[in-house]
Amino acid sequence: MSVFCTVVELLLPTIESEAVDSQGTSGYEDVVVMEDSTPVATVADGMSRFELAPPRRFVLPAILLLLSERPGYGYGLVPRLQEFRFGHVDRPAVYRALAQLERDGHVEASAQNTSAGQARRVYRITALGERVLRVWMGVIKEEHSYLGDVLRRYQATGTADAVLAEVEGGWATALGSGWSSVSSTSTARRRLVALDAGRDEPPFPFVDDPAAPELGDADPGDPQPRRFHLVPDRSVGLIEVRSTVGPISFGAIGITGEIEAFFADGLVQTDLPLSGHIEIDVSGLRSGNGLYDAELLRRIDARRFPTATVDLRSCAPSGLATRYQLEGDLTFHGITRSVQGTVRVVADSAHRLVITGEQVFDIRDFAVPSPTVLMLRIYPDVRVRLHAEAELDDEP
């Protein structure tokens, strides 16, 4: 314990010297800088602009890590540091960092003659540097845990954008989806909720255009169906599976299709015919783990059957105002099966629907063998979650 405290005391000046305050006055702020200061992230309306900057605190431990792998020249560390994606790295900044580490006794340098007779300094990590690096790894582990908690809290909000971010970033596998690896039950089921989660049954009023007619405001004597088309970049499907290594979640953004139904007071008229066609690009399913993705796509033969389709036939009320029991045909892996499931359909405005739902399927019903990679085995029961947003067609 005393050795650990001693190493921490030796490490603290290094940590403090790298801390960047709100004014950017770190003594090591020039070790790694962005190539430019142009904001790289904006919202659609341009009212919020911010910069995505790489971390700066871990440049020194990154150099220690590289030297623990093998000794090296200062200029040789530059391309290796770029592997950490800290941003632009230049040679003078690396040499300044090496000088600091050498003064602190974390690295040592020796002269090595080249074939041309010119001596060059080769840097290697010292025993003290190894101990400091070990403590730094504990710091990084804590940072990793804290950042994981941030992602989990964002994931737990269940909003559409959280689901989209999860699929786009490929971090679902790292965080887990709450499935037990030995049971079909879920210990922490996530929700896919509408953008305005607080507004639930009974149906809420339309808010985007007070002058716009409500869905289904057509002449009661001659009702007309409303046709909606899915918004691909706001529609996502998640396939959550159980495996011998824990939960795995595959996601795909870009669901397309259209739905046609009769509405009155913001609710689907279940006594009138409903139709719809939805397509999911299963060849785009990703988990964030290339090995798992390759095995899944091979098992479902995504090259031959790149698309899964759902054709809706009927709709029935399901007890609550905005929940409905749907029936239709699911075509997947070249096989069509009759399916049914419960969805929530919310008229978020006079022109937009938000559709969420989930259903458990047995992949053996579609002649898909359970994927197996080395010690990984995926169980046949999978949960499919859907979040789709649909907009009213302009054409009558």
C-alpha positions as CSV (number, residue, x, y, z in Angstrom):
1,M,0.0,0.0,0.0
2,S,2.9,2.4,0.8
3,V,4.5,1.7,-2.6
4,F,1.2,2.6,-4.3
5,C,0.9,5.8,-2.3
6,T,4.5,6.6,-3.2
7,V,3.8,6.1,-6.9
8,V,0.6,8.2,-6.6
9,E,2.6,11.0,-5.1
10,L,5.1,10.8,-7.9
11,L,2.3,10.7,-10.4
12,L,0.3,13.6,-9.1
13,P,2.6,16.3,-10.5
14,T,2.4,14.7,-13.9
15,I,-1.4,14.6,-13.7
16,E,-1.6,18.2,-12.5
17,S,0.8,19.4,-15.1
18,E,-1.5,18.0,-17.8
19,A,-4.8,19.2,-16.5
20,V,-6.4,21.6,-18.9
21,D,-8.4,24.4,-17.3
22,S,-11.3,26.2,-19.0
23,Q,-8.8,28.8,-20.4
24,G,-6.6,26.1,-21.9
25,T,-3.5,27.0,-19.8
26,S,-2.1,23.5,-19.4
27,G,1.6,23.3,-19.4
28,Y,1.3,20.4,-21.9
29,E,-1.5,21.8,-24.0
30,D,1.0,22.1,-27.0
31,V,1.8,18.4,-26.8
32,V,-1.4,17.6,-28.8
33,V,-3.6,20.1,-30.5
34,M,-6.3,19.9,-33.1
35,E,-5.2,20.7,-36.7
36,D,-7.8,23.5,-36.8
37,S,-10.4,25.0,-34.5
38,T,-13.3,24.7,-36.9
39,P,-16.4,23.4,-35.1
40,V,-17.1,19.9,-36.3
41,A,-20.6,19.3,-34.9
42,T,-23.7,21.3,-35.3
43,V,-27.4,20.8,-34.9
44,A,-29.7,21.1,-37.9
45,D,-30.9,24.6,-37.2
46,G,-27.3,25.9,-36.6
47,M,-28.2,27.4,-33.2
48,S,-25.8,25.1,-31.3
49,R,-22.2,24.7,-32.3
50,F,-19.5,23.0,-30.4
51,E,-16.1,21.4,-31.1
52,L,-15.3,17.7,-30.7
53,A,-11.8,17.7,-29.2
54,P,-9.6,14.6,-28.5
55,P,-8.5,14.0,-24.9
56,R,-5.2,15.6,-23.8
57,R,-4.6,14.2,-20.4
58,F,-3.2,10.9,-21.4
59,V,-0.4,11.9,-23.8
60,L,2.4,11.3,-21.3
61,P,1.1,7.8,-20.2
62,A,0.7,7.1,-24.0
63,I,4.4,7.7,-24.5
64,L,5.2,5.6,-21.5
65,L,3.0,2.8,-22.9
66,L,4.8,3.0,-26.3
67,L,8.2,2.8,-24.7
68,S,7.1,-0.1,-22.5
69,E,6.4,-1.9,-25.7
70,R,9.9,-1.2,-27.1
71,P,12.5,1.6,-26.9
72,G,12.5,4.1,-29.6
73,Y,13.6,7.4,-31.0
74,G,11.6,10.6,-30.4
75,Y,10.7,11.1,-34.0
76,G,9.6,7.4,-34.2
77,L,7.0,8.0,-31.5
78,V,5.1,10.6,-33.6
79,P,3.3,8.1,-35.9
80,R,2.8,5.6,-33.1
81,L,1.1,8.3,-31.0
82,Q,-1.2,9.1,-33.9
83,E,-2.6,5.6,-33.4
84,F,-4.3,6.9,-30.2
85,R,-6.2,9.5,-32.2
86,F,-5.4,12.3,-29.9
87,G,-5.2,14.8,-32.8
88,H,-2.3,16.4,-34.6
89,V,1.1,15.5,-33.1
90,D,4.3,17.2,-34.0
91,R,7.9,16.2,-33.3
92,P,8.9,19.3,-31.1
93,A,6.0,18.6,-28.8
94,V,6.9,15.0,-28.4
95,Y,10.5,15.9,-27.5
96,R,9.3,18.4,-24.9
97,A,7.1,15.6,-23.4
98,L,10.1,13.2,-23.4
99,A,12.3,15.9,-21.7
100,Q,9.7,16.2,-18.9
101,L,9.5,12.4,-18.5
102,E,13.3,12.2,-18.4
103,R,13.5,14.9,-15.7
104,D,10.9,13.0,-13.6
105,G,12.9,9.8,-14.0
106,H,10.2,8.0,-15.9
107,V,12.3,7.5,-19.0
108,E,16.0,7.4,-19.7
109,A,17.9,8.1,-22.9
110,S,21.2,6.6,-24.3
111,A,23.2,7.6,-27.4
112,Q,23.2,5.2,-30.3
113,N,25.5,5.6,-33.3
114,T,24.1,5.3,-36.7
115,S,25.9,4.1,-39.8
116,A,26.6,7.7,-40.7
117,G,28.4,8.2,-37.4
118,Q,25.8,10.6,-35.9
119,A,24.6,9.7,-32.4
120,R,20.9,9.6,-31.8
121,R,19.1,9.3,-28.5
122,V,17.1,6.2,-27.8
123,Y,14.5,6.4,-25.1
124,R,13.4,3.6,-22.9
125,I,11.1,3.4,-19.9
126,T,12.6,3.1,-16.4
127,A,11.5,0.9,-13.5
128,L,9.9,4.0,-11.9
129,G,8.2,4.7,-15.2
130,E,6.7,1.2,-15.3
131,R,5.3,1.7,-11.8
132,V,3.8,5.1,-12.8
133,L,2.4,3.6,-16.0
134,R,0.7,0.9,-13.9
135,V,-1.0,3.6,-11.7
136,W,-2.0,5.5,-14.9
137,M,-3.7,2.4,-16.2
138,G,-5.8,2.5,-13.0
139,V,-6.7,6.1,-13.8
140,I,-7.6,5.2,-17.3
141,K,-9.7,2.3,-16.1
142,E,-11.7,4.6,-13.9
143,E,-12.1,7.1,-16.8
144,H,-13.4,4.2,-18.9
145,S,-15.9,3.2,-16.3
146,Y,-17.1,6.8,-15.8
147,L,-17.6,7.2,-19.6
148,G,-19.4,3.9,-19.8
149,D,-21.8,5.1,-17.1
150,V,-22.5,8.2,-19.2
151,L,-23.3,6.0,-22.2
152,R,-25.5,3.7,-20.1
153,R,-27.5,6.6,-18.8
154,Y,-27.9,8.0,-22.3
155,Q,-28.9,4.5,-23.4
156,A,-31.4,4.2,-20.6
157,T,-33.3,7.3,-21.7
158,G,-34.8,5.1,-24.5
159,T,-35.2,8.1,-26.8
160,A,-35.0,7.6,-30.5
161,D,-31.7,9.6,-30.8
162,A,-30.1,7.4,-28.0
163,V,-31.0,4.3,-30.0
164,L,-29.7,5.8,-33.2
165,A,-26.5,6.8,-31.5
166,E,-26.1,3.3,-30.1
167,V,-26.4,1.7,-33.5
168,E,-24.3,4.4,-35.3
169,G,-21.5,4.2,-32.7
170,G,-21.5,0.4,-32.4
171,W,-21.2,0.5,-28.6
172,A,-24.2,-1.7,-27.8
173,T,-22.0,-4.8,-27.5
174,A,-19.6,-3.1,-25.0
175,L,-22.5,-1.9,-22.8
176,G,-24.7,-4.9,-23.0
177,S,-28.5,-5.0,-23.5
178,G,-29.5,-6.5,-20.2
179,W,-30.2,-10.0,-21.4
180,S,-29.2,-12.9,-19.2
181,S,-26.7,-15.2,-20.9
182,V,-28.5,-18.3,-19.5
183,S,-32.1,-17.2,-19.4
184,S,-34.7,-15.8,-21.8
185,T,-35.5,-13.1,-19.3
186,S,-34.1,-9.6,-19.4
187,T,-32.6,-8.0,-16.2
188,A,-32.7,-4.4,-17.5
189,R,-35.0,-4.1,-20.4
190,R,-34.6,-0.9,-22.4
191,R,-37.5,1.1,-23.8
192,L,-37.9,2.5,-27.2
193,V,-40.0,5.6,-26.5
194,A,-41.4,8.4,-28.5
195,L,-39.7,11.8,-28.5
196,D,-42.2,13.2,-26.1
197,A,-42.3,10.4,-23.6
198,G,-44.4,12.3,-21.1
199,R,-47.3,12.4,-23.4
200,D,-49.1,9.1,-23.3
201,E,-52.6,7.7,-23.4
202,P,-55.1,9.3,-23.8
203,P,-53.8,10.7,-27.1
204,F,-52.3,14.2,-26.9
205,P,-53.2,17.1,-29.1
206,F,-51.2,18.0,-32.2
207,V,-48.8,20.8,-31.5
208,D,-46.8,21.7,-34.6
209,D,-49.4,23.5,-36.6
210,P,-52.6,24.6,-34.8
211,A,-54.3,25.3,-38.2
212,A,-53.5,21.8,-39.6
213,P,-56.4,19.3,-39.6
214,E,-56.1,16.4,-37.2
215,L,-55.6,12.9,-38.6
216,G,-58.9,11.6,-39.8
217,D,-60.7,14.9,-40.0
218,A,-62.1,14.0,-43.4
219,D,-65.8,13.9,-44.0
220,P,-67.2,11.1,-41.6
221,G,-69.5,10.0,-44.4
222,D,-66.6,9.5,-46.8
223,P,-63.5,8.7,-44.8
224,Q,-60.2,8.7,-46.6
225,P,-57.1,6.7,-45.6
226,R,-53.9,8.5,-44.7
227,R,-50.6,7.3,-46.1
228,F,-47.3,7.7,-44.3
229,H,-43.8,6.9,-45.5
230,L,-41.0,5.9,-43.1
231,V,-38.2,8.3,-42.5
232,P,-35.1,6.1,-43.0
233,D,-32.6,8.1,-40.9
234,R,-35.0,8.2,-38.0
235,S,-36.1,4.5,-38.2
236,V,-34.0,1.8,-36.6
237,G,-34.2,-1.9,-35.8
238,L,-32.4,-3.7,-33.0
239,I,-31.9,-7.4,-32.8
240,E,-30.9,-8.4,-29.3
241,V,-29.6,-11.9,-28.8
242,R,-28.3,-14.1,-25.9
243,S,-25.0,-15.9,-26.2
244,T,-22.5,-17.9,-24.3
245,V,-20.4,-14.7,-23.9
246,G,-23.3,-12.5,-22.8
247,P,-25.8,-10.2,-24.6
248,I,-25.1,-9.0,-28.1
249,S,-27.1,-6.3,-29.9
250,F,-27.1,-5.9,-33.7
251,G,-28.6,-2.7,-35.1
252,A,-29.6,-1.3,-38.5
253,I,-30.6,2.2,-39.4
254,G,-32.5,3.0,-42.6
255,I,-35.8,1.2,-42.4
256,T,-38.0,2.1,-45.4
257,G,-41.6,1.6,-46.4
258,E,-45.1,3.0,-46.1
259,I,-48.2,2.6,-44.0
260,E,-51.8,3.4,-45.0
261,A,-54.6,3.5,-42.4
262,F,-57.7,5.4,-41.4
263,F,-57.4,7.8,-38.4
264,A,-59.9,9.6,-36.2
265,D,-58.9,11.9,-33.3
266,G,-55.3,10.8,-33.6
267,L,-56.1,7.0,-33.3
268,V,-56.0,4.2,-35.9
269,Q,-59.5,3.1,-36.9
270,T,-59.1,-0.6,-36.4
271,D,-62.5,-1.4,-37.9
272,L,-61.3,-0.2,-41.3
273,P,-58.7,-1.8,-43.5
274,L,-55.0,-1.2,-42.9
275,S,-52.0,-1.9,-45.1
276,G,-48.3,-1.4,-45.0
277,H,-45.0,-2.6,-46.3
278,I,-41.7,-2.2,-44.4
279,E,-38.2,-3.2,-45.5
280,I,-35.1,-3.6,-43.3
281,D,-31.6,-3.9,-44.8
282,V,-30.3,-6.8,-42.8
283,S,-27.0,-6.7,-44.6
284,G,-26.4,-3.4,-42.7
285,L,-26.8,-5.1,-39.2
286,R,-23.8,-4.2,-37.0
287,S,-22.9,-4.9,-33.4
288,G,-19.5,-3.1,-33.2
289,N,-17.7,-6.4,-33.2
290,G,-16.4,-7.3,-36.7
291,L,-16.1,-11.1,-35.8
292,Y,-19.7,-11.3,-34.6
293,D,-21.0,-9.3,-37.5
294,A,-19.2,-11.4,-40.1
295,E,-20.6,-14.6,-38.6
296,L,-24.2,-13.3,-38.4
297,L,-24.2,-12.1,-42.0
298,R,-22.8,-15.4,-43.1
299,R,-25.4,-17.4,-41.2
300,I,-28.3,-15.3,-42.5
301,D,-26.8,-15.4,-46.0
302,A,-27.1,-11.6,-46.3
303,R,-25.7,-11.6,-49.8
304,R,-28.6,-13.7,-51.1
305,F,-31.2,-12.2,-48.8
306,P,-30.1,-8.7,-48.0
307,T,-33.6,-7.5,-47.1
308,A,-36.3,-8.5,-44.6
309,T,-39.8,-7.3,-45.3
310,V,-43.0,-7.0,-43.3
311,D,-46.4,-6.8,-45.0
312,L,-49.2,-5.7,-42.7
313,R,-52.7,-7.3,-43.1
314,S,-54.8,-6.2,-40.1
315,C,-54.9,-4.2,-36.9
316,A,-56.9,-4.7,-33.7
317,P,-57.1,-2.7,-30.4
318,S,-54.8,-3.9,-27.6
319,G,-56.5,-2.5,-24.5
320,L,-54.7,0.9,-24.3
321,A,-55.6,3.8,-26.5
322,T,-52.4,3.9,-28.6
323,R,-51.4,0.3,-28.6
324,Y,-52.5,-2.1,-31.4
325,Q,-52.1,-5.8,-32.2
326,L,-50.8,-6.1,-35.8
327,E,-50.9,-9.2,-38.0
328,G,-48.9,-9.6,-41.2
329,D,-46.3,-11.6,-43.0
330,L,-42.5,-11.5,-42.3
331,T,-40.1,-12.5,-45.0
332,F,-36.6,-13.2,-43.8
333,H,-33.8,-15.4,-45.1
334,G,-36.1,-16.3,-48.0
335,I,-38.8,-17.7,-45.8
336,T,-42.2,-16.1,-45.2
337,R,-44.1,-16.6,-41.9
338,S,-47.3,-15.2,-40.5
339,V,-46.5,-13.1,-37.4
340,Q,-48.3,-10.9,-35.0
341,G,-47.1,-8.4,-32.4
342,T,-48.1,-5.3,-30.3
343,V,-46.9,-1.8,-31.3
344,R,-47.5,1.7,-30.0
345,V,-48.5,4.2,-32.6
346,V,-48.4,7.8,-31.5
347,A,-49.5,10.8,-33.6
348,D,-46.7,13.1,-32.6
349,S,-48.2,15.8,-34.8
350,A,-50.7,16.2,-37.5
351,H,-48.1,15.0,-40.0
352,R,-46.0,12.5,-38.2
353,L,-46.3,9.1,-36.5
354,V,-43.9,7.4,-34.1
355,I,-44.2,3.6,-34.0
356,T,-42.4,1.5,-31.4
357,G,-42.7,-2.2,-30.6
358,E,-40.9,-5.4,-29.9
359,Q,-41.3,-9.1,-30.6
360,V,-39.4,-12.3,-29.8
361,F,-38.7,-14.7,-32.7
362,D,-37.1,-18.1,-33.0
363,I,-34.5,-17.9,-35.8
364,R,-35.0,-21.6,-36.5
365,D,-38.4,-20.8,-37.9
366,F,-36.6,-19.1,-40.7
367,A,-34.1,-21.9,-41.3
368,V,-31.2,-19.9,-39.7
369,P,-28.8,-22.1,-37.7
370,S,-27.5,-20.7,-34.5
371,P,-24.3,-18.8,-35.2
372,T,-21.2,-20.3,-33.6
373,V,-17.7,-18.7,-33.5
374,L,-15.1,-20.5,-31.5
375,M,-16.6,-20.5,-27.9
376,L,-19.4,-18.2,-28.9
377,R,-22.9,-19.6,-29.4
378,I,-26.0,-17.5,-30.1
379,Y,-29.2,-18.9,-28.7
380,P,-32.1,-19.2,-31.2
381,D,-34.6,-16.9,-29.4
382,V,-34.0,-13.3,-30.4
383,R,-35.8,-10.1,-29.5
384,V,-36.5,-7.6,-32.3
385,R,-37.1,-4.0,-31.4
386,L,-38.4,-1.3,-33.7
387,H,-38.5,2.4,-33.6
388,A,-39.9,4.0,-36.8
389,E,-40.9,7.5,-37.6
390,A,-43.3,8.2,-40.5
391,E,-44.4,11.3,-42.2
392,L,-47.6,12.0,-44.0
393,D,-47.3,11.9,-47.8
394,D,-47.8,15.3,-49.5
395,E,-50.1,13.7,-52.1
396,P,-53.7,13.3,-51.1
